[in-house]
Amino acid sequence: MKKEKKQKPTALNKHLQYDAQLLENEVWLTTEQAMAHLNVSRSTMYRLRKQHNIPSFKLGHSPMYPKHLLNKLFITKALGNVKI
């Protein structure tokens, strides 16, 4: 008998939730604009995107980043570092 492979549960990002109203007027940033907004290098943007640490969408060959979700993600992570 063949052993069945256990499927790993897919990890959902608890920090981001889809909200159609917020994304209706979303501002999409190019890589250069996101680099300037987050004050990081191109290699850092690439690493964050490849590790799925930031939301992105590929439009053709160019990755695009939702500004509101980037802000929300980093604010949530920053608040997680605060001790009360």
Secondary structure as UniProt FT lines:
FT   HELIX           20..24
FT   STRAND          28..29
FT   HELIX           31..38
FT   HELIX           42..50
FT   TURN            51..52
FT   STRAND          57..59
FT   TURN            60..61
FT   STRAND          62..66
FT   HELIX           67..80
//
